[in-house]
Amino acid sequence: MVFKLQEKGIIFNSEIKEQSWLWQEAHINDFDGISVIIYHKEKNLKSPHWRIN
């Protein structure tokens, strides 16, 4: 999604960053200056390796 928005000329505050909690995120501000985070979580987030049973 981020790449498609960038192709349309949307400017992000940060590049896509791989987070240690297993998702990627990019930061952008809306028209009022409010910070918005666009993220994609990995499919194994439902059952992460650090989960305690």
PyMOL Python script that loads the backbone (N, CA, C, O; Angstrom):
from pymol import cmd

cmd.read_pdbstr("""\
ATOM      1  N   MET A   1       0.816  -1.188   0.000  1.00  0.00           N
ATOM      2  CA  MET A   1       0.000   0.000   0.000  1.00  0.00           C
ATOM      3  C   MET A   1       0.865   1.260   0.000  1.00  0.00           C
ATOM      4  O   MET A   1       0.556   2.223  -0.701  1.00  0.00           O
ATOM      5  N   VAL A   2       1.929   1.257   0.770  1.00  0.00           N
ATOM      6  CA  VAL A   2       2.793   2.431   0.863  1.00  0.00           C
ATOM      7  C   VAL A   2       3.409   2.745  -0.504  1.00  0.00           C
ATOM      8  O   VAL A   2       3.469   3.906  -0.908  1.00  0.00           O
ATOM      9  N   PHE A   3       3.862   1.714  -1.209  1.00  0.00           N
ATOM     10  CA  PHE A   3       4.472   1.940  -2.512  1.00  0.00           C
ATOM     11  C   PHE A   3       3.466   2.528  -3.497  1.00  0.00           C
ATOM     12  O   PHE A   3       3.814   3.401  -4.293  1.00  0.00           O
ATOM     13  N   LYS A   4       2.224   2.056  -3.448  1.00  0.00           N
ATOM     14  CA  LYS A   4       1.187   2.589  -4.337  1.00  0.00           C
ATOM     15  C   LYS A   4       0.903   4.054  -4.033  1.00  0.00           C
ATOM     16  O   LYS A   4       0.707   4.853  -4.949  1.00  0.00           O
ATOM     17  N   LEU A   5       0.881   4.407  -2.757  1.00  0.00           N
ATOM     18  CA  LEU A   5       0.655   5.806  -2.380  1.00  0.00           C
ATOM     19  C   LEU A   5       1.834   6.685  -2.791  1.00  0.00           C
ATOM     20  O   LEU A   5       1.643   7.817  -3.236  1.00  0.00           O
ATOM     21  N   GLN A   6       3.043   6.168  -2.642  1.00  0.00           N
ATOM     22  CA  GLN A   6       4.223   6.926  -3.054  1.00  0.00           C
ATOM     23  C   GLN A   6       4.225   7.154  -4.564  1.00  0.00           C
ATOM     24  O   GLN A   6       4.630   8.222  -5.023  1.00  0.00           O
ATOM     25  N   GLU A   7       3.778   6.168  -5.342  1.00  0.00           N
ATOM     26  CA  GLU A   7       3.685   6.320  -6.791  1.00  0.00           C
ATOM     27  C   GLU A   7       2.708   7.426  -7.178  1.00  0.00           C
ATOM     28  O   GLU A   7       2.851   8.050  -8.229  1.00  0.00           O
ATOM     29  N   LYS A   8       1.709   7.666  -6.318  1.00  0.00           N
ATOM     30  CA  LYS A   8       0.716   8.708  -6.579  1.00  0.00           C
ATOM     31  C   LYS A   8       1.155  10.072  -6.053  1.00  0.00           C
ATOM     32  O   LYS A   8       0.409  11.047  -6.142  1.00  0.00           O
ATOM     33  N   GLY A   9       2.376  10.137  -5.502  1.00  0.00           N
ATOM     34  CA  GLY A   9       2.922  11.406  -5.055  1.00  0.00           C
ATOM     35  C   GLY A   9       2.756  11.708  -3.577  1.00  0.00           C
ATOM     36  O   GLY A   9       3.086  12.808  -3.135  1.00  0.00           O
ATOM     37  N   ILE A  10       2.252  10.754  -2.804  1.00  0.00           N
ATOM     38  CA  ILE A  10       2.112  10.946  -1.359  1.00  0.00           C
ATOM     39  C   ILE A  10       3.499  10.843  -0.720  1.00  0.00           C
ATOM     40  O   ILE A  10       4.251   9.907  -0.992  1.00  0.00           O
ATOM     41  N   ILE A  11       3.823  11.810   0.127  1.00  0.00           N
ATOM     42  CA  ILE A  11       5.141  11.847   0.780  1.00  0.00           C
ATOM     43  C   ILE A  11       5.006  11.369   2.226  1.00  0.00           C
ATOM     44  O   ILE A  11       4.192  11.887   2.990  1.00  0.00           O
ATOM     45  N   PHE A  12       5.803  10.390   2.581  1.00  0.00           N
ATOM     46  CA  PHE A  12       5.799   9.827   3.930  1.00  0.00           C
ATOM     47  C   PHE A  12       6.892  10.466   4.771  1.00  0.00           C
ATOM     48  O   PHE A  12       7.895  10.946   4.242  1.00  0.00           O
ATOM     49  N   ASN A  13       6.694  10.471   6.081  1.00  0.00           N
ATOM     50  CA  ASN A  13       7.691  11.001   7.018  1.00  0.00           C
ATOM     51  C   ASN A  13       8.840  10.025   7.221  1.00  0.00           C
ATOM     52  O   ASN A  13       9.925  10.415   7.653  1.00  0.00           O
ATOM     53  N   SER A  14       8.598   8.756   6.909  1.00  0.00           N
ATOM     54  CA  SER A  14       9.631   7.740   7.086  1.00  0.00           C
ATOM     55  C   SER A  14       9.482   6.682   6.005  1.00  0.00           C
ATOM     56  O   SER A  14       8.418   6.537   5.403  1.00  0.00           O
ATOM     57  N   GLU A  15      10.548   5.956   5.772  1.00  0.00           N
ATOM     58  CA  GLU A  15      10.506   4.803   4.881  1.00  0.00           C
ATOM     59  C   GLU A  15       9.862   3.645   5.634  1.00  0.00           C
ATOM     60  O   GLU A  15       9.678   3.717   6.849  1.00  0.00           O
ATOM     61  N   ILE A  16       9.526   2.593   4.926  1.00  0.00           N
ATOM     62  CA  ILE A  16       8.979   1.403   5.584  1.00  0.00           C
ATOM     63  C   ILE A  16      10.064   0.832   6.495  1.00  0.00           C
ATOM     64  O   ILE A  16      11.206   0.633   6.082  1.00  0.00           O
ATOM     65  N   LYS A  17       9.680   0.577   7.738  1.00  0.00           N
ATOM     66  CA  LYS A  17      10.638   0.064   8.722  1.00  0.00           C
ATOM     67  C   LYS A  17      10.149  -1.276   9.256  1.00  0.00           C
ATOM     68  O   LYS A  17       8.991  -1.416   9.647  1.00  0.00           O
ATOM     69  N   GLU A  18      11.037  -2.248   9.267  1.00  0.00           N
ATOM     70  CA  GLU A  18      10.749  -3.574   9.828  1.00  0.00           C
ATOM     71  C   GLU A  18      10.891  -3.471  11.344  1.00  0.00           C
ATOM     72  O   GLU A  18      11.966  -3.155  11.852  1.00  0.00           O
ATOM     73  N   GLN A  19       9.812  -3.737  12.057  1.00  0.00           N
ATOM     74  CA  GLN A  19       9.827  -3.628  13.516  1.00  0.00           C
ATOM     75  C   GLN A  19      10.119  -4.977  14.162  1.00  0.00           C
ATOM     76  O   GLN A  19       9.878  -6.028  13.567  1.00  0.00           O
ATOM     77  N   SER A  20      10.635  -4.937  15.374  1.00  0.00           N
ATOM     78  CA  SER A  20      10.977  -6.179  16.079  1.00  0.00           C
ATOM     79  C   SER A  20       9.740  -6.974  16.492  1.00  0.00           C
ATOM     80  O   SER A  20       9.847  -8.161  16.799  1.00  0.00           O
ATOM     81  N   TRP A  21       8.569  -6.336  16.504  1.00  0.00           N
ATOM     82  CA  TRP A  21       7.339  -7.041  16.873  1.00  0.00           C
ATOM     83  C   TRP A  21       6.633  -7.618  15.652  1.00  0.00           C
ATOM     84  O   TRP A  21       5.428  -7.868  15.688  1.00  0.00           O
ATOM     85  N   LEU A  22       7.381  -7.829  14.574  1.00  0.00           N
ATOM     86  CA  LEU A  22       6.968  -8.562  13.375  1.00  0.00           C
ATOM     87  C   LEU A  22       5.942  -7.849  12.505  1.00  0.00           C
ATOM     88  O   LEU A  22       5.039  -8.485  11.960  1.00  0.00           O
ATOM     89  N   TRP A  23       6.074  -6.540  12.372  1.00  0.00           N
ATOM     90  CA  TRP A  23       5.329  -5.877  11.314  1.00  0.00           C
ATOM     91  C   TRP A  23       6.143  -4.745  10.751  1.00  0.00           C
ATOM     92  O   TRP A  23       7.111  -4.286  11.357  1.00  0.00           O
ATOM     93  N   GLN A  24       5.728  -4.293   9.556  1.00  0.00           N
ATOM     94  CA  GLN A  24       6.379  -3.158   8.923  1.00  0.00           C
ATOM     95  C   GLN A  24       5.474  -1.950   9.090  1.00  0.00           C
ATOM     96  O   GLN A  24       4.250  -2.082   9.076  1.00  0.00           O
ATOM     97  N   GLU A  25       6.067  -0.777   9.249  1.00  0.00           N
ATOM     98  CA  GLU A  25       5.263   0.419   9.371  1.00  0.00           C
ATOM     99  C   GLU A  25       5.929   1.607   8.693  1.00  0.00           C
ATOM    100  O   GLU A  25       7.152   1.668   8.568  1.00  0.00           O
ATOM    101  N   ALA A  26       5.092   2.553   8.258  1.00  0.00           N
ATOM    102  CA  ALA A  26       5.551   3.813   7.675  1.00  0.00           C
ATOM    103  C   ALA A  26       4.688   4.919   8.272  1.00  0.00           C
ATOM    104  O   ALA A  26       3.501   4.718   8.526  1.00  0.00           O
ATOM    105  N   HIS A  27       5.288   6.087   8.496  1.00  0.00           N
ATOM    106  CA  HIS A  27       4.602   7.207   9.140  1.00  0.00           C
ATOM    107  C   HIS A  27       4.284   8.295   8.121  1.00  0.00           C
ATOM    108  O   HIS A  27       5.060   8.572   7.206  1.00  0.00           O
ATOM    109  N   ILE A  28       3.109   8.904   8.313  1.00  0.00           N
ATOM    110  CA  ILE A  28       2.638   9.980   7.447  1.00  0.00           C
ATOM    111  C   ILE A  28       1.787  10.917   8.293  1.00  0.00           C
ATOM    112  O   ILE A  28       1.263  10.501   9.326  1.00  0.00           O
ATOM    113  N   ASN A  29       1.638  12.162   7.882  1.00  0.00           N
ATOM    114  CA  ASN A  29       0.728  13.089   8.557  1.00  0.00           C
ATOM    115  C   ASN A  29      -0.485  13.328   7.676  1.00  0.00           C
ATOM    116  O   ASN A  29      -0.359  13.431   6.455  1.00  0.00           O
ATOM    117  N   ASP A  30      -1.671  13.418   8.294  1.00  0.00           N
ATOM    118  CA  ASP A  30      -2.867  13.732   7.520  1.00  0.00           C
ATOM    119  C   ASP A  30      -2.925  15.237   7.267  1.00  0.00           C
ATOM    120  O   ASP A  30      -1.993  15.963   7.613  1.00  0.00           O
ATOM    121  N   PHE A  31      -4.014  15.703   6.664  1.00  0.00           N
ATOM    122  CA  PHE A  31      -4.126  17.114   6.288  1.00  0.00           C
ATOM    123  C   PHE A  31      -4.108  18.061   7.480  1.00  0.00           C
ATOM    124  O   PHE A  31      -3.752  19.231   7.338  1.00  0.00           O
ATOM    125  N   ASP A  32      -4.491  17.563   8.657  1.00  0.00           N
ATOM    126  CA  ASP A  32      -4.493  18.394   9.867  1.00  0.00           C
ATOM    127  C   ASP A  32      -3.197  18.256  10.664  1.00  0.00           C
ATOM    128  O   ASP A  32      -3.073  18.831  11.745  1.00  0.00           O
ATOM    129  N   GLY A  33      -2.234  17.501  10.142  1.00  0.00           N
ATOM    130  CA  GLY A  33      -0.963  17.332  10.829  1.00  0.00           C
ATOM    131  C   GLY A  33      -0.940  16.205  11.838  1.00  0.00           C
ATOM    132  O   GLY A  33       0.035  16.046  12.571  1.00  0.00           O
ATOM    133  N   ILE A  34      -2.010  15.416  11.883  1.00  0.00           N
ATOM    134  CA  ILE A  34      -2.077  14.290  12.815  1.00  0.00           C
ATOM    135  C   ILE A  34      -1.244  13.130  12.267  1.00  0.00           C
ATOM    136  O   ILE A  34      -1.358  12.771  11.095  1.00  0.00           O
ATOM    137  N   SER A  35      -0.417  12.559  13.115  1.00  0.00           N
ATOM    138  CA  SER A  35       0.438  11.443  12.711  1.00  0.00           C
ATOM    139  C   SER A  35      -0.385  10.179  12.509  1.00  0.00           C
ATOM    140  O   SER A  35      -1.207   9.814  13.350  1.00  0.00           O
ATOM    141  N   VAL A  36      -0.151   9.517  11.379  1.00  0.00           N
ATOM    142  CA  VAL A  36      -0.836   8.263  11.047  1.00  0.00           C
ATOM    143  C   VAL A  36       0.241   7.226  10.746  1.00  0.00           C
ATOM    144  O   VAL A  36       1.215   7.513  10.050  1.00  0.00           O
ATOM    145  N   ILE A  37       0.058   6.030  11.271  1.00  0.00           N
ATOM    146  CA  ILE A  37       0.982   4.940  10.995  1.00  0.00           C
ATOM    147  C   ILE A  37       0.265   3.915  10.137  1.00  0.00           C
ATOM    148  O   ILE A  37      -0.789   3.404  10.516  1.00  0.00           O
ATOM    149  N   ILE A  38       0.838   3.618   8.984  1.00  0.00           N
ATOM    150  CA  ILE A  38       0.323   2.550   8.135  1.00  0.00           C
ATOM    151  C   ILE A  38       1.191   1.337   8.410  1.00  0.00           C
ATOM    152  O   ILE A  38       2.416   1.409   8.324  1.00  0.00           O
ATOM    153  N   TYR A  39       0.555   0.227   8.741  1.00  0.00           N
ATOM    154  CA  TYR A  39       1.341  -0.950   9.094  1.00  0.00           C
ATOM    155  C   TYR A  39       0.814  -2.196   8.412  1.00  0.00           C
ATOM    156  O   TYR A  39      -0.341  -2.259   7.991  1.00  0.00           O
ATOM    157  N   HIS A  40       1.679  -3.175   8.316  1.00  0.00           N
ATOM    158  CA  HIS A  40       1.331  -4.499   7.807  1.00  0.00           C
ATOM    159  C   HIS A  40       1.887  -5.502   8.794  1.00  0.00           C
ATOM    160  O   HIS A  40       3.095  -5.570   9.022  1.00  0.00           O
ATOM    161  N   LYS A  41       0.992  -6.278   9.377  1.00  0.00           N
ATOM    162  CA  LYS A  41       1.451  -7.286  10.336  1.00  0.00           C
ATOM    163  C   LYS A  41       1.672  -8.608   9.611  1.00  0.00           C
ATOM    164  O   LYS A  41       0.976  -8.933   8.648  1.00  0.00           O
ATOM    165  N   GLU A  42       2.627  -9.340  10.080  1.00  0.00           N
ATOM    166  CA  GLU A  42       2.926 -10.641   9.506  1.00  0.00           C
ATOM    167  C   GLU A  42       1.873 -11.649   9.942  1.00  0.00           C
ATOM    168  O   GLU A  42       1.226 -11.474  10.974  1.00  0.00           O
ATOM    169  N   LYS A  43       1.706 -12.698   9.156  1.00  0.00           N
ATOM    170  CA  LYS A  43       0.674 -13.691   9.471  1.00  0.00           C
ATOM    171  C   LYS A  43       0.973 -14.473  10.745  1.00  0.00           C
ATOM    172  O   LYS A  43       0.050 -14.991  11.374  1.00  0.00           O
ATOM    173  N   ASN A  44       2.245 -14.571  11.142  1.00  0.00           N
ATOM    174  CA  ASN A  44       2.557 -15.314  12.366  1.00  0.00           C
ATOM    175  C   ASN A  44       2.365 -14.467  13.622  1.00  0.00           C
ATOM    176  O   ASN A  44       2.710 -14.912  14.717  1.00  0.00           O
ATOM    177  N   LEU A  45       1.825 -13.264  13.490  1.00  0.00           N
ATOM    178  CA  LEU A  45       1.583 -12.434  14.665  1.00  0.00           C
ATOM    179  C   LEU A  45       0.486 -13.037  15.561  1.00  0.00           C
ATOM    180  O   LEU A  45       0.462 -12.784  16.765  1.00  0.00           O
ATOM    181  N   LYS A  46      -0.419 -13.833  14.974  1.00  0.00           N
ATOM    182  CA  LYS A  46      -1.446 -14.495  15.785  1.00  0.00           C
ATOM    183  C   LYS A  46      -0.826 -15.533  16.711  1.00  0.00           C
ATOM    184  O   LYS A  46      -1.364 -15.815  17.782  1.00  0.00           O
ATOM    185  N   SER A  47       0.277 -16.088  16.311  1.00  0.00           N
ATOM    186  CA  SER A  47       0.975 -17.086  17.121  1.00  0.00           C
ATOM    187  C   SER A  47       2.471 -16.787  17.102  1.00  0.00           C
ATOM    188  O   SER A  47       3.245 -17.537  16.508  1.00  0.00           O
ATOM    189  N   PRO A  48       2.883 -15.698  17.746  1.00  0.00           N
ATOM    190  CA  PRO A  48       4.301 -15.307  17.701  1.00  0.00           C
ATOM    191  C   PRO A  48       5.199 -16.268  18.472  1.00  0.00           C
ATOM    192  O   PRO A  48       4.745 -17.014  19.340  1.00  0.00           O
ATOM    193  N   HIS A  49       6.461 -16.230  18.136  1.00  0.00           N
ATOM    194  CA  HIS A  49       7.428 -17.141  18.766  1.00  0.00           C
ATOM    195  C   HIS A  49       7.643 -16.836  20.239  1.00  0.00           C
ATOM    196  O   HIS A  49       8.146 -17.688  20.971  1.00  0.00           O
ATOM    197  N   TRP A  50       7.274 -15.638  20.695  1.00  0.00           N
ATOM    198  CA  TRP A  50       7.475 -15.278  22.107  1.00  0.00           C
ATOM    199  C   TRP A  50       6.219 -15.550  22.962  1.00  0.00           C
ATOM    200  O   TRP A  50       6.214 -15.268  24.160  1.00  0.00           O
ATOM    201  N   ARG A  51       5.177 -16.088  22.356  1.00  0.00           N
ATOM    202  CA  ARG A  51       3.910 -16.343  23.053  1.00  0.00           C
ATOM    203  C   ARG A  51       4.102 -17.360  24.179  1.00  0.00           C
ATOM    204  O   ARG A  51       4.796 -18.364  24.020  1.00  0.00           O
ATOM    205  N   ILE A  52       3.476 -17.077  25.312  1.00  0.00           N
ATOM    206  CA  ILE A  52       3.521 -17.979  26.461  1.00  0.00           C
ATOM    207  C   ILE A  52       2.205 -18.732  26.512  1.00  0.00           C
ATOM    208  O   ILE A  52       1.136 -18.125  26.585  1.00  0.00           O
ATOM    209  N   ASN A  53       2.282 -20.042  26.474  1.00  0.00           N
ATOM    210  CA  ASN A  53       1.054 -20.873  26.488  1.00  0.00           C
ATOM    211  C   ASN A  53       0.582 -21.163  27.884  1.00  0.00           C
ATOM    212  O   ASN A  53      -0.429 -21.842  28.065  1.00  0.00           O
TER     213      ASN A  53
END
""", "prot")
cmd.dss("prot")
cmd.show_as("cartoon", "prot")
cmd.util.cbc("prot")
cmd.orient("prot")
